Amino acid sequence: MKRLMRSRSGRQIYGPKWQNIEANREIEHDENALRSASAESIAIASQVSDAQNNQDRTREGNISGSGGRDGESMYRAALEGDWVAAEVLLSRDPTLAFDHITEDGDRALHVATAMKHEEFVQKLVEKMSPSDLELLDGQGYTACCYAAISGVVEIAAALMKKNTNLIKNNVTALQKAAFCGNKEMVSYLLKFTQVEDFLNEQWFDLLLLVVRTKMYDVALELLEKNGSLATMKNEEGTILHLLAREDISHSRTYKGLLQSYRDRLVIRGFTRRKIGGVMQEDLRLLVEKLWMQIKNLEQATALELMKNPPILHDAAKVGNVELITMLTHTYPNLIWNTDNNGYTIFHIAIIYRRENIFKLIHQSGAMKHLITTSQDQNGDTILHLAAKLASPSRRKIVSIPALQMQGELAWFKEVEAIVPPSCLKTRNKDGLTPRELFSKEHKNLLEKSETWMRNTADSCMLIATLMLTVVFAAAFTVPGGNNQETGIPILLKRIWFTCFIIFEAIALFGSTLSIITFWSIMTSSFDEDQFLEALPYQLKLGLSSLLISLVGAVSIFMSAYFLVFVEVRAWLIKFVIIWTYVCLIGAIGMEFGKLLINTSLQRYFSAIMPHPNKKSLFGQYHMTRE
């Protein structure tokens, strides 16, 4: 449980006050300023004043207050959850159950609640009146607020059972629970609230917190209570604008340009199970409910909400194609709206490398040509935008510079395929064509890619050379030896000797091909276009042949041992060899597999760019909804 405060020096202090002894003095000086800074604190100050008036009778002659020994003992008992000690103290002075027990204004109930001592709290509440549970501590919070932060529903239940009005006209506990991500606590406290308990602004702030902490099912509960929250907005827009900045798309199940291809090959099943879970369904239902509320408004009002700020552009930045499909199904013209830079969602998709949004351009008909030939205020076409270097967040999906360069080239080529030939030579205000801009933007990445490719080829070629040397020598040192008279291997007629010869040939062929391939890479000119197909193909071929060579070498080892030691504890030999074989090949395969998969992107790009005659996504959504 943490609470953020700030001292006079600006230093941030975390935790309840009793956990920040060194900062107590500074915090005390700041409390009046904090209370005057927000409406919530003003309300809390008023409650403190009322509570203090109610306690005047108990404060008079109270020897167990902030400096009393009983107060210190009660504080220790509440901190440790020692009800036996607390019960002795309460029998001597019952006011310790609700009075301040430290100079900082802490109360036993608040301390025990913050420390999650469920049994202590339940027994202490039995000795208190309902009004005592509404008392505030030195920080201006009720015990219910600390229960909300702790997330222990049982403690909150004990408090609410005694006094069901603890959160009435006081949204703080709900906000604290939502801020800490305690979904069960928020749902529980909502059962004791009505729409009239809070102002609409307070409900809206609570809904924002719930959505930001991804408690979408709880957000649905809030909308059921107060549907007008769907059309409220702040400087960032409506709740639907906030969700537009989240990837809620079912159709885009894999994130990232290069990552998506690898996921589709390797962990397709796991990814779909993860994304198709309950949370994703709650999110989809929440978006639909928000959109239904907005659609019920007048068309001009609804369009104004969608355009200011432009919701489709926010959705395009994260690849939220499902939301875009939902909105444009009702208002098709939204797809042509532009932002302050004159960009449509297709320009945004190109800048942020969102392929699932970009492919919608094939469904735009003749408007596609207007989009591809238009220029922004800097004279850039969409091909110029594709030529710019992607953001680090998009490129860091893969850490290998050469594969980053391949992805950038592949993206540029895909955009280049849809623009008219005249746009290939169009110059922006800096006098650069798209290809010239690409070379300028990717100069450093090209140098890093060349360095990485050379180092990789050099290292792998060294390994391949060592493998060739070992395999070549093994061919003339056959297991079992040779006949001294004829020179024929003694174990020639055994089946494992035939396997030994076959694996020798495979390993020799693989290492030789690997050396040739990596030598070809090292002597390459490393032009930009070579990183799209030629160099990745050569790298894949070299790694594959090296992997084959390593597998062959391990197989040679296994065959030789079966030949020589087949009669000596055969079961143990088989176990050791098979275990070695599986572990080694598995480790090698995992490491090389990452590169082998990442160096093939052409099939992926052919899959993400649909044919212009394919059925419209708008039509697909319409059929799904109906």
C-alpha positions in Angstrom: 0.0 0.0 0.0 1.5 3.3 -1.1 0.3 6.9 -1.0 2.2 9.6 -2.9 2.9 12.9 -1.1 5.2 15.7 -1.8 7.3 17.7 0.8 8.1 21.4 0.7 11.3 20.6 -1.1 9.4 18.8 -3.9 10.6 15.4 -2.8 8.1 12.6 -3.3 7.3 10.5 -0.3 5.5 7.1 -0.5 3.5 5.1 1.9 1.2 5.9 4.9 2.5 8.4 7.3 3.5 5.9 10.0 5.9 4.3 7.5 7.6 7.6 6.7 8.8 8.7 10.1 11.7 10.8 8.8 9.3 12.8 6.5 6.6 13.4 9.1 7.6 17.0 9.9 7.8 18.1 6.3 4.4 16.5 5.5 2.7 18.3 8.4 3.7 21.7 7.0 2.3 20.7 3.6 -1.1 19.4 4.6 -2.8 22.8 4.7 -1.5 23.7 1.2 -2.6 20.3 -0.2 -6.1 20.6 1.2 -6.5 24.1 -0.3 -5.3 22.8 -3.7 -8.2 20.5 -4.5 -11.9 20.2 -4.0 -11.5 16.7 -2.6 -9.1 17.9 0.1 -11.5 20.7 1.0 -14.3 18.2 1.5 -11.9 16.0 3.6 -11.0 19.0 5.7 -14.7 19.7 6.4 -15.2 16.0 7.4 -12.2 16.3 9.7 -13.7 19.3 11.4 -17.0 17.5 12.0 -15.3 14.5 13.3 -13.2 16.5 15.7 -16.3 18.2 17.1 -17.8 14.7 17.7 -14.7 13.7 19.6 -14.4 16.7 22.0 -16.0 14.7 24.8 -13.6 11.8 24.4 -10.5 14.0 24.1 -11.0 15.7 27.4 -8.9 13.9 30.0 -7.8 11.2 27.6 -4.5 10.1 29.0 -3.9 7.5 26.2 -3.6 10.1 23.4 -0.7 10.8 21.2 1.9 10.8 24.0 0.4 8.2 26.3 1.9 4.8 26.9 -1.4 3.1 26.1 -1.6 4.8 22.8 1.9 3.7 21.9 1.0 0.1 23.0 -2.2 0.2 21.0 -0.3 1.4 17.9 2.1 -1.5 18.2 -0.7 -4.0 18.7 -2.5 -2.7 15.6 0.7 -2.7 13.6 1.4 -6.4 14.5 -2.2 -7.6 14.5 -1.9 -8.6 18.2 -5.6 -8.7 19.3 -4.7 -10.2 22.8 -2.7 -7.1 23.7 -5.2 -4.8 22.1 -8.1 -6.3 24.1 -6.3 -5.7 27.4 -5.7 -2.1 26.4 -9.3 -1.6 25.4 -10.6 -3.0 28.6 -8.5 -0.3 30.4 -9.5 2.5 28.0 -12.3 1.9 25.4 -11.6 5.2 23.7 -8.4 3.6 22.2 -10.7 1.9 19.6 -11.5 5.2 17.9 -9.2 7.9 19.3 -5.9 9.1 17.9 -3.1 6.9 19.2 -0.1 8.8 17.7 0.9 12.5 17.3 0.3 12.1 13.6 -3.3 11.4 14.0 -3.2 7.6 13.4 -6.0 5.4 14.6 -5.9 1.8 15.5 -8.5 0.8 12.9 -6.6 2.6 10.1 -3.3 1.0 11.0 -4.7 -2.5 11.3 -6.6 -2.1 8.0 -3.5 -0.8 6.2 -1.5 -3.8 7.5 -4.2 -6.2 6.3 -4.9 -7.7 9.7 -8.4 -9.1 8.9 -9.2 -10.7 12.2 -8.0 -7.7 14.2 -10.2 -5.4 12.2 -13.2 -7.5 12.5 -13.0 -7.7 16.3 -12.1 -4.0 16.6 -15.1 -3.0 14.5 -17.4 -4.9 16.9 -16.3 -2.5 19.7 -17.0 0.6 17.6 -20.1 2.5 16.7 -21.1 3.0 13.0 -20.2 6.7 13.2 -16.7 5.8 14.5 -15.9 4.1 11.2 -16.3 7.5 9.4 -13.5 9.1 11.5 -10.5 10.3 9.5 -6.8 9.8 10.3 -4.1 12.5 10.2 -3.9 12.1 6.4 -7.6 12.8 5.9 -8.7 9.2 5.0 -11.2 6.8 6.5 -10.3 3.2 7.2 -12.4 2.3 4.2 -9.9 4.1 2.0 -7.1 1.9 3.4 -9.2 -1.2 2.9 -9.7 -0.2 -0.8 -6.0 0.3 -1.3 -5.1 -3.0 0.4 -7.5 -4.9 -1.8 -8.7 -7.2 1.0 -12.5 -7.5 0.3 -13.1 -9.2 3.7 -11.9 -6.2 5.6 -14.0 -3.9 3.5 -17.0 -6.2 4.1 -16.5 -6.0 7.8 -16.5 -2.2 7.6 -19.5 -1.9 5.3 -21.5 -4.4 7.3 -21.2 -2.0 10.3 -21.8 1.2 8.3 -23.1 1.0 4.7 -22.7 4.8 4.2 -18.9 4.8 4.4 -18.5 5.7 0.7 -21.7 7.7 0.2 -20.7 11.2 -1.1 -17.1 10.1 -0.8 -15.6 8.7 -4.0 -12.1 8.5 -2.6 -12.2 4.9 -1.6 -13.4 3.8 -5.1 -10.7 5.9 -6.7 -8.0 4.5 -4.6 -9.2 0.9 -5.3 -9.3 1.6 -9.0 -5.9 3.3 -9.0 -4.3 0.3 -7.4 -6.0 -2.1 -9.8 -8.1 -3.9 -7.2 -10.9 -5.0 -9.4 -12.7 -7.1 -6.9 -12.7 -4.3 -4.4 -14.1 -1.8 -6.9 -16.9 -4.2 -7.9 -17.7 -4.8 -4.2 -17.8 -1.1 -3.3 -20.0 -0.3 -6.3 -22.7 -2.4 -4.8 -23.1 0.2 -2.1 -23.2 3.3 -4.4 -26.0 5.0 -6.3 -25.8 7.4 -9.2 -26.9 10.3 -7.0 -24.0 9.6 -4.5 -21.4 11.3 -6.7 -21.3 14.1 -9.3 -21.1 13.1 -13.0 -17.6 14.5 -13.1 -16.6 12.1 -10.2 -18.2 9.2 -12.0 -16.3 10.1 -15.2 -13.0 10.3 -13.4 -13.6 7.0 -11.8 -14.5 5.5 -15.2 -11.2 6.8 -16.6 -9.3 5.2 -13.8 -11.1 1.9 -14.3 -10.4 1.9 -18.1 -6.7 2.8 -17.7 -6.2 -0.1 -15.3 -7.9 -2.4 -17.9 -10.9 -3.3 -15.6 -13.2 -3.4 -18.6 -15.9 -5.5 -17.0 -16.1 -3.0 -14.1 -16.3 -0.2 -16.7 -19.4 -2.0 -18.1 -20.9 -1.9 -14.6 -20.3 1.8 -14.3 -22.0 2.4 -17.7 -24.9 0.4 -16.6 -25.3 2.7 -13.6 -24.8 5.9 -15.6 -25.0 5.7 -19.4 -24.3 9.4 -19.8 -20.7 8.9 -19.0 -20.2 7.5 -22.6 -20.7 11.0 -24.1 -18.7 13.0 -21.5 -15.2 14.1 -22.5 -12.1 15.9 -21.2 -9.1 17.4 -23.0 -8.1 13.8 -24.1 -11.6 13.0 -25.5 -14.2 10.5 -24.5 -13.7 7.1 -23.0 -14.0 5.7 -26.5 -11.0 7.9 -27.5 -9.1 6.4 -24.6 -9.9 2.9 -25.8 -9.0 3.8 -29.4 -5.5 4.2 -28.2 -5.5 0.5 -27.1 -5.2 -2.4 -29.5 -8.6 -4.0 -29.1 -8.6 -5.6 -32.6 -9.5 -9.3 -32.9 -8.3 -9.4 -36.5 -4.9 -8.1 -35.6 -3.8 -10.8 -33.2 0.0 -10.3 -33.7 1.8 -7.2 -32.8 4.7 -5.9 -34.9 5.8 -6.1 -38.5 8.4 -8.9 -38.1 7.1 -10.3 -34.8 3.7 -11.2 -36.3 5.3 -13.5 -38.9 7.3 -15.3 -36.3 4.3 -15.7 -34.0 2.2 -17.0 -36.8 4.8 -19.8 -37.4 5.8 -20.6 -33.8 3.2 -19.7 -31.2 0.0 -19.3 -33.1 -2.1 -21.4 -30.8 -0.9 -19.8 -27.6 -1.4 -16.3 -29.0 -4.9 -16.9 -30.1 -5.9 -18.5 -26.8 -4.4 -15.5 -25.0 -6.1 -12.8 -27.1 -9.4 -14.6 -27.3 -9.9 -14.6 -23.5 -12.5 -13.1 -21.3 -10.8 -9.7 -21.0 -10.8 -9.2 -24.8 -14.5 -10.0 -24.9 -15.2 -7.5 -22.1 -13.3 -4.9 -24.0 -15.2 -5.5 -27.2 -18.5 -5.3 -25.4 -17.4 -2.0 -23.7 -16.5 -0.4 -27.0 -19.8 -1.4 -28.5 -21.8 -0.1 -25.6 -19.9 3.2 -25.7 -20.5 3.5 -29.5 -24.2 2.8 -29.1 -24.5 5.6 -26.6 -22.7 8.0 -28.9 -24.8 6.9 -32.0 -27.9 7.8 -30.1 -26.8 11.5 -30.1 -27.6 13.8 -33.0 -25.4 13.1 -36.0 -23.7 16.5 -35.8 -22.9 16.1 -32.1 -21.7 12.5 -32.6 -19.4 13.6 -35.5 -18.0 16.4 -33.5 -17.1 14.0 -30.7 -15.4 11.7 -33.2 -13.5 14.5 -35.0 -12.3 16.5 -32.0 -9.8 14.9 -31.3 -9.8 12.6 -34.4 -10.6 9.2 -33.0 -9.7 7.2 -36.1 -6.2 8.7 -36.2 -5.7 7.5 -32.6 -6.9 4.1 -33.5 -4.7 3.9 -36.6 -1.6 4.7 -34.5 -2.0 1.4 -32.6 -3.5 -0.6 -35.4 -7.0 -0.8 -34.0 -8.7 -1.9 -37.1 -11.8 -3.3 -35.4 -12.7 0.0 -33.9 -12.1 1.8 -37.3 -14.3 -0.8 -39.0 -17.0 -0.3 -36.4 -17.1 3.5 -36.7 -16.8 3.8 -40.4 -19.6 1.3 -40.8 -21.9 3.9 -39.4 -20.1 7.0 -40.7 -18.1 6.0 -43.8 -16.9 9.5 -44.4 -14.9 9.5 -41.2 -12.2 7.5 -43.0 -11.3 10.6 -45.1 -10.9 13.0 -42.2 -7.5 14.6 -41.9 -5.6 15.9 -38.9 -3.7 19.1 -38.5 -1.0 17.8 -40.8 -3.4 16.9 -43.5 -2.9 13.1 -42.8 -5.6 10.5 -43.3 -5.6 7.3 -41.3 -3.6 5.7 -44.2 -0.8 8.3 -43.7 -0.8 7.5 -40.0 -0.7 3.8 -40.8 2.4 4.2 -42.9 4.2 6.4 -40.4 3.5 4.0 -37.5 4.0 0.8 -39.7 0.4 -0.5 -39.1 0.0 -3.0 -41.9 -3.6 -4.0 -41.0 -4.8 -0.4 -41.4 -2.8 0.2 -44.5 -4.3 -2.7 -46.4 -7.7 -1.0 -46.1 -6.5 1.4 -48.8 -7.2 -1.4 -51.4 -10.9 -1.0 -50.6 -11.0 2.8 -51.1 -11.5 2.6 -54.9 -10.6 5.7 -56.9 -9.9 7.6 -53.6 -6.7 5.6 -53.4 -5.1 7.5 -56.2 -5.9 10.9 -54.5 -4.3 9.7 -51.3 -1.2 8.3 -52.9 -0.6 11.5 -55.0 -1.4 14.0 -52.3 1.4 15.9 -50.6 1.6 17.3 -47.1 2.9 20.7 -46.0 6.5 19.4 -46.4 5.8 18.1 -49.9 6.0 14.5 -48.8 3.8 11.9 -50.4 2.9 8.6 -48.7 6.0 7.1 -50.3 8.1 9.7 -48.6 6.5 8.8 -45.3 7.3 5.1 -45.9 10.9 6.1 -46.7 11.4 7.6 -43.2 13.0 5.5 -40.5 10.5 3.8 -38.3 10.3 4.7 -34.6 12.6 2.8 -32.2 9.6 1.2 -30.6 8.7 -0.4 -34.0 12.3 -1.4 -34.9 13.2 -2.9 -31.5 10.8 -5.8 -32.2 13.9 -7.4 -33.6 17.3 -6.5 -32.2 19.3 -7.5 -35.3 20.1 -4.5 -37.5 20.1 -6.5 -40.7 16.6 -7.8 -40.1 15.5 -4.3 -39.2 16.8 -3.1 -42.5 15.0 -5.9 -44.3 11.7 -4.9 -42.6 12.2 -1.3 -43.6 12.9 -2.2 -47.2 10.0 -4.6 -47.4 7.6 -1.9 -46.0 9.0 0.7 -48.5 8.5 -1.8 -51.4 4.9 -2.5 -50.4 4.0 1.1 -50.4 5.9 1.7 -53.6 3.8 -0.9 -55.3 0.5 1.0 -54.9 1.7 4.6 -55.9 1.6 5.8 -59.5 4.9 5.7 -61.3 5.0 9.5 -61.4 5.3 9.5 -57.5 8.6 7.7 -57.6 10.3 10.8 -58.8 8.3 13.3 -56.8 10.6 15.6 -54.8 9.6 17.1 -51.4 10.6 20.6 -50.2 14.1 19.3 -49.4 14.5 18.2 -53.0 14.6 14.5 -52.3 12.8 11.7 -54.0 11.4 8.9 -51.9 14.3 6.6 -52.6 16.9 9.4 -51.8 15.0 10.1 -48.6 15.1 6.4 -47.7 18.9 6.2 -48.3 19.4 9.3 -46.1 17.2 8.2 -43.3 18.6 4.6 -43.2 22.3 5.5 -43.6 23.2 4.6 -40.0 21.1 1.5 -40.0 22.7 0.3 -43.2 26.2 0.7 -41.7 25.1 -1.2 -38.6 23.5 -3.9 -40.8 26.7 -4.3 -42.8 28.8 -4.6 -39.7 26.5 -7.2 -38.1 26.3 -9.2 -41.3 30.1 -9.3 -41.7 30.7 -10.2 -38.1 28.1 -13.0 -38.2 29.5 -14.4 -41.5 33.0 -14.3 -40.2 32.1 -16.1 -36.9 30.0 -18.7 -38.6 32.6 -19.3 -41.3 35.2 -20.0 -38.6 32.8 -22.6 -37.0 32.1 -24.1 -40.4 35.9 -24.4 -41.1 36.5 -26.2 -37.8 33.6 -28.5 -38.5 35.0 -29.3 -41.9 38.4 -30.1 -40.4 37.0 -32.4 -37.8 34.7 -34.2 -40.2 37.4 -34.6 -42.8 39.7 -36.1 -40.2 37.0 -38.4 -38.9 36.5 -39.9 -42.3 40.0 -41.5 -42.2 39.7 -42.6 -38.5 36.9 -45.0 -38.7 35.7 -46.7 -35.5 37.1 -50.3 -35.0 40.1 -49.7 -37.2 41.0 -51.2 -40.6 42.2 -54.7 -41.7 46.0 -54.5 -41.9 46.2 -56.6 -45.1 43.3 -55.2 -47.1 42.8 -51.8 -45.5 39.0 -52.5 -45.4 37.3 -51.3 -42.1 36.7 -54.2 -39.7 33.2 -53.1 -38.9 32.2 -52.5 -42.5 29.2 -54.9 -42.5 27.5 -53.4 -39.5 24.5 -51.2 -40.1 25.8 -48.4 -37.9 28.9 -48.2 -40.0 26.7 -47.4 -43.0 25.1 -44.7 -40.9 28.5 -43.4 -40.0 29.5 -43.0 -43.6 26.2 -41.3 -44.5 26.5 -38.8 -41.7 30.1 -38.1 -42.7 29.0 -37.2 -46.1 26.2 -35.0 -44.8 28.4 -33.2 -42.4 31.1 -32.7 -45.0 28.6 -31.3 -47.5 27.0 -29.0 -45.0 30.2 -27.5 -43.7 31.6 -27.0 -47.2 28.4 -25.3 -48.4 28.3 -23.1 -45.3 31.9 -21.9 -45.9 31.1 -21.0 -49.5 27.9 -19.2 -48.5 29.4 -17.1 -45.7 32.4 -16.3 -47.9 29.9 -15.0 -50.5 28.3 -12.8 -47.9 31.7 -11.3 -46.8 32.6 -10.4 -50.4 29.2 -8.8 -51.0 28.9 -5.0 -51.8 26.1 -4.7 -49.1 23.8 -2.4 -51.2 20.5 -1.5 -49.7 18.4 -3.7 -52.0 20.6 -6.8 -51.1 19.2 -6.7 -47.6 15.7 -7.4 -48.9 16.3 -10.8 -50.5 19.8 -11.7 -51.4 21.7 -11.3 -48.1 18.9 -12.7 -45.9 18.6 -15.7 -48.3 22.4 -16.3 -48.2 22.4 -15.9 -44.4 19.5 -18.4 -44.1 21.3 -20.8 -46.5 24.6 -20.5 -44.6 22.9 -21.1 -41.2 20.9 -24.0 -42.5 23.9 -25.7 -43.9 25.9 -25.1 -40.8 23.1 -26.5 -38.7 23.0 -29.6 -41.0 26.8 -30.0 -40.5 26.4 -29.8 -36.7 23.6 -32.3 -36.7 25.7 -34.6 -38.9 28.7 -34.3 -36.6 26.6 -35.3 -33.6 25.1 -38.1 -35.6 28.7 -39.3 -36.5 29.5 -39.3 -32.8 26.3 -41.3 -32.0 27.0 -43.9 -34.8 30.6 -44.4 -33.7 29.6 -45.1 -30.1 26.9 -47.6 -31.2 29.5 -49.4 -33.3 32.2 -49.6 -30.6 30.2 -49.9 -27.3 27.0 -51.6 -28.4 27.8 -54.7 -26.3 28.9 -52.7 -23.2 25.8 -51.6 -21.2 23.9 -50.9 -24.4 20.9 -49.3 -22.5 23.2 -46.8 -20.8 25.0 -45.9 -24.0 21.8 -45.4 -25.8 20.4 -43.2 -23.1 23.5 -41.0 -22.9 23.8 -40.6 -26.7 20.2 -39.9 -27.3 20.1 -37.4 -24.4 23.2 -35.6 -25.7 21.8 -35.7 -29.2 18.4 -34.2 -28.3 19.9 -31.5 -26.0 22.5 -30.3 -28.5 20.3 -30.3 -31.5 17.5 -28.6 -29.5 19.8 -25.8 -28.3 21.3 -25.3 -31.8 17.9 -25.4 -33.4 16.4 -22.8 -31.0 19.3 -20.3 -31.6 19.4 -20.7 -35.3 15.7 -21.0 -35.7 15.2 -17.4 -34.6 17.4 -16.2 -37.4 16.0 -18.6 -40.0 12.4 -17.5 -39.3 13.2 -13.8 -39.2 15.0 -13.8 -42.5 11.9 -14.7 -44.5 9.4 -11.9 -44.8 8.2 -12.1 -48.4 5.4 -14.7 -47.6 4.3 -12.5 -44.7 4.0 -9.4 -46.8 2.1 -11.3 -49.5 -0.3 -12.4 -46.8 -1.0 -9.0 -45.2 -1.6 -7.2 -48.5 -5.0 -8.4 -49.7 -6.2 -8.5 -53.3 -8.3 -5.5 -54.2 -11.2 -7.7 -55.1 -11.4 -9.3 -51.6 -14.6 -8.7 -49.6 -14.6 -5.4 -47.8 -13.9 -5.4 -44.0 -16.8 -3.0 -43.6 -19.0 -5.7 -45.2 -17.5 -8.4 -43.0 -18.2 -6.4 -39.9 -21.8 -5.8 -41.1 -22.4 -9.5 -41.6 -20.8 -10.3 -38.2 -22.9 -7.8 -36.4 -26.1 -8.9 -38.0 
